[in-house]
Amino acid sequence: MVVPKARAYELDLAGNIARKHARLSDVFGRLPDGLTLVPIDFDRDDLAAALADDGFRIERPAMFVGEAVTQYLSEDGVRATLSSLSGAAPGSRLVFTYLLQDFLDGTELYGGGRMYRRFVAEQRIFRFGLHPGDVAGLLAPYGWIEREQVGTEDYLERYVRPAGRERGLAAPTPVERFVYAEKT
């Protein structure tokens, strides 16, 4: 189902939003129509207020994108984010990535031992992960239904390569999964 005239909101830290804005401006000459980049510190800022400040209207379907965000949050932070988005209009979409829990636990490193040591064991900045079968249960209390979940290779094959965007892309890692959900 296509959401007509749905506005897309990219949610990320201010520094990341600034880099995305610069890159999109370089590629397209400006931000694409219908896209709003929302700088947010998920641990400190009120997501609902930040969205409202950027023109979000709760009665209109929207697309929310949180790419490479959840792994930096606590479980409480992820749940607070989902709670803030729970009032979104039916037909809204949510796209986000998460890290595999067995990677964070250190039980399966998927060839990413160096990344595990740096971001999990030493710096402790990767904090949240899921088992693929737990995504639907996480989303349901907030009125979201998981519609699709893919790993790295499926993501590249379905979405990146057909768009001709593989070149210059920071390759997703095998420890990351991509979720597409719909608001009921």
C-alpha positions in Angstrom: 0.0 0.0 0.0 1.4 3.4 -1.0 0.9 6.2 1.5 -0.1 9.3 -0.6 1.8 12.5 0.2 3.3 11.0 3.4 6.1 13.0 4.7 9.3 11.2 5.7 11.1 12.0 8.9 14.7 10.9 9.4 15.5 10.7 13.1 19.1 10.9 14.2 21.7 12.7 16.3 22.4 16.3 15.2 25.8 15.6 13.9 24.5 12.7 11.7 21.6 14.8 10.5 24.1 17.5 9.4 26.1 15.0 7.5 23.0 13.6 5.8 21.8 17.0 4.9 25.1 17.9 3.3 25.3 14.6 1.4 21.7 14.9 0.1 22.3 18.5 -0.9 25.5 17.4 -2.8 23.6 14.6 -4.6 20.3 16.3 -5.3 21.1 20.0 -4.9 18.6 20.2 -2.0 16.7 18.0 0.3 14.2 15.8 -1.6 10.6 16.9 -1.4 8.7 15.3 1.5 11.8 14.7 3.6 12.4 16.3 7.0 15.7 15.6 8.8 15.0 15.7 12.6 18.0 16.1 14.9 17.3 14.4 18.2 19.2 13.3 21.2 17.1 10.2 22.1 18.4 10.2 25.7 17.5 13.8 26.4 15.1 15.3 23.9 11.3 14.8 23.6 10.8 13.1 20.3 7.1 14.2 20.0 8.1 17.8 20.6 11.0 17.6 18.1 8.7 16.1 15.4 6.0 18.8 16.1 8.7 21.5 15.8 9.5 20.1 12.3 5.9 20.2 11.1 4.8 16.7 12.0 1.0 16.4 12.2 -0.2 13.4 14.1 -3.4 13.0 12.0 -1.5 12.5 8.8 0.3 9.3 7.8 4.1 9.7 7.8 7.2 7.6 7.3 9.7 7.5 10.1 13.3 6.3 9.5 15.7 5.4 12.2 18.7 3.9 10.4 21.6 2.8 12.7 20.0 4.4 15.7 18.6 1.6 18.0 22.0 0.0 18.8 23.0 3.2 20.6 19.9 3.4 22.8 19.0 1.5 26.0 15.9 -0.7 25.8 14.1 2.0 27.7 15.2 4.5 25.1 13.9 2.3 22.3 10.6 1.8 24.0 10.3 5.6 24.7 10.9 6.2 21.0 8.2 3.7 20.0 5.9 5.2 22.6 6.4 8.7 21.1 5.5 7.3 17.7 2.5 5.2 18.9 0.1 8.1 18.2 1.0 8.2 14.5 -1.9 8.0 12.0 -2.9 4.6 10.7 -1.0 3.8 7.5 2.2 5.4 8.8 5.4 3.6 8.2 8.4 2.9 10.4 11.8 1.8 9.0 14.7 1.0 11.3 17.7 -1.1 11.8 18.8 -3.1 14.8 21.7 -5.3 15.8 21.4 -9.0 16.4 21.3 -9.8 20.1 23.6 -12.8 19.8 26.3 -10.4 18.4 25.8 -8.1 21.4 26.0 -11.1 23.8 29.2 -12.2 22.1 27.8 -15.6 21.3 28.0 -15.1 17.5 30.3 -12.5 16.0 29.5 -12.9 12.3 33.0 -12.1 11.4 32.8 -8.8 13.3 35.1 -9.6 16.2 37.0 -6.3 15.8 33.7 -4.4 15.8 32.5 -6.3 18.8 35.7 -5.6 20.8 35.6 -1.9 19.9 31.9 -1.0 20.2 30.5 -3.5 22.6 33.4 -4.7 24.9 35.6 -1.6 25.1 33.5 1.5 24.3 30.2 0.0 25.2 28.3 2.2 22.8 26.3 -0.6 21.1 23.7 -1.2 23.8 20.5 -2.6 22.2 19.8 -5.6 20.1 17.1 -8.1 19.3 16.5 -11.6 18.2 14.7 -11.5 14.8 11.7 -13.3 16.3 11.3 -10.7 19.0 10.7 -7.7 16.7 6.9 -8.1 16.3 6.5 -8.5 20.1 8.4 -5.3 20.6 6.4 -3.3 18.1 2.9 -4.6 18.9 2.2 -2.7 22.2 2.8 0.5 20.4 0.4 -0.2 17.5 3.0 -1.2 14.9 2.9 -4.4 12.8 6.1 -5.8 11.4 5.6 -6.1 7.6 9.1 -7.1 6.6 12.5 -7.9 8.1 15.6 -8.5 6.0 19.3 -9.1 6.6 22.2 -7.4 4.8 22.2 -9.3 1.5 18.4 -9.2 1.0 18.5 -5.5 1.8 21.2 -4.8 -0.8 19.5 -7.0 -3.4 16.0 -5.6 -2.9 16.6 -1.9 -2.2 20.1 -0.7 -2.9 21.2 -2.4 -6.1 18.0 -1.7 -8.0 18.3 2.0 -7.2 21.9 2.1 -8.4 23.0 3.4 -5.0 25.6 0.7 -4.0 28.5 2.9 -5.0 29.7 5.1 -2.1 27.4 3.3 0.3 28.8 2.3 3.7 28.0 -1.4 3.5 25.6 -2.7 6.1 27.1 -5.4 8.3 25.9 -9.0 8.8 25.0 -8.1 12.4 22.4 -5.6 11.3 18.8 -6.2 10.3 16.3 -3.9 8.6 12.7 -3.7 9.7 9.7 -2.2 7.9 6.6 -1.8 10.0 3.1 -0.2 9.5 0.9 1.6 12.0 -2.4 0.0 12.5 
